[in-house]
Amino acid sequence: MIQILGSRFFPQLDGVDLYVEPGEIDGFLAVWEALRRHLPGLAKQAGYEADCVAERFGNIVAEALRAKAAGGGIIIGQR
């Protein structure tokens, strides 16, 4: 579903760490904003509660905003 919605970042999380370079932060945040309204459907598809997915996405966005303010990028690692 995420690929259908046009995200170029999140499909990369399937098995590898995601690196968002400083120059990509604005695009990353724009993609997240476009996906925000689809979080309940994405959560259902993935088998998670919508609140859990929304909280995790919120954490990622908060880190992206901090990185942007510092002129850096972010790494989203696999567990």
C-alpha angles and dihedrals in degrees: 000000000000092000090051089054090056102251112157094182110048100053086063089068090076099109102332138072117265117230118196110190121215092257091053098053095094091050091046091052091047091053091049091051090051090051095046095088090051096054096104091054093044090050092050092048091051094045097246133121113263092234091055093051092045091051093050092047088049091053091051092050092048090054091047090053091049090049091049091051090051094045093245140116134237138240120208107197133201119247 
